[in-house]
Amino acid sequence: MEDRELLIPFQKIYNWMEDEESKEIFLNRLSFVISRDYNYMYKIISKYVPDMAVLNDEAIPALLNQLPYDKDFYLYGAGEDARANLHYFTEDARFKGFCDQDKQKQKDGVDGYAVISPKDIIKTKDSSIVISTHRGLEAIKKYLISNGIDRARIFIMSDYMFATQKEQYFNPSFMTFEDEEVFIDAGCCDMITSRRLKLHCKKLKRVYAFEPDKRNYEICKKIAQDEFDDGVVRVFCKGTWSESTTLYFEASNDGSSHISGQGKDSIEVIRIDDVVDPFERITFIKMDVEGSELESLKGAAQTIRRNKPKLAICIYHKAEDMYQLPIYIKELVPEYRLYLRHHSNGDGETVLYAMP
């Protein structure tokens, strides 16, 4: 096969992009996927999210410099955020280990380090506590402070590094919202996207929320009860997939839980098509499902073809998503208009939008 034939899918996707910003993000993102050269991400960030400080190798050292030099510290949260930056912390003699609610992690440890429970972390008298997850941040802070932890002992890792736009999914100029939105929130975590959608439409008629992480699911149920009218939100403690089955799952409790062949937990996954009311028009689908986006789209194919909702699909979890997702979406609805937007100061939160 000639090199020119190999390029044809990428040329098609490039030409499908509706504006220059989308095309430039696609080219730089693709170059980053191929080369892992972060300069391509810097080009995107500096031009299209210039209000965010670029994530660099000085972020965690800057955090460590703020910690008391004579006190040890724990990372609260043993999920992907902490483990991705663990090499910075393990080089520091003050690092004692993790705190996490996951009982299996408490039993087994993480990467050779002890994991203590939230009840045990509040028994520590002098240790600094670095909250190392950006999910559930406010709830963790509230828990620590309400249990007597001095605010001066609490440090927030995300303040020094990863940042996302609060209006992700909503601020692109091409986004429009209907008077009544019927929303699918796949990978809802703490339902922040559903909660923000209420600010952009006159009425949020229905939300189908999917969250397979049991801890996050309980949080979602409470939020649905406290912040939404009765009957508006249906929360499923299941993942989205191309069929109804059981899969292995890695629960991290920080928003990055994902399908994994090495996962210690098993979860049920279902097709979106099998859940939604076929007589209720779906207007908006958002997917942030940690690499399961393609399979989840396949499980929503009937709904997408029938209703042609606007789509906001995360495209950064897998390298192959850069071409598989736009091609599949165009196969479902050829008239969709495609856009790419980037919403963070790192290599995450690149979103593919499809507009009817």
Buried (B, 14 or more C-beta within 10 A) or exposed (E): EEEEEEEEBBEEBBEBBBBEBBBBBBBBBBBBBEEEEBEBBBBBBEEBBEEBEBBBEEBBEEBBEEBEEEEBBBBBBBBBBBBEBBEBBEEEEBBBBBBBBBEEBBEEEBEEBEBBBBEEBBEBEEBBBBBBBBBBBEEBBEBBEEEEBEEEBBBBBBBBBBBBBEEBBBEBEEBEBBEEBBBBBBBBBBBBBBBBBBEBBEEBBBBBBBBBBBBBBEBBBEBBEEEBEEEBBBBBBBBBBBEEEEBEBBBBBBBBBBBBEEBEBEBBBBBBBEBBEEEEBBBBBBBBBBBBBBBBBBBBBBBBEEBBBBBBBBBBBBEEBBBBBBEBBBEBBEEBBBBBBBBBBBBBBBBBBBBB
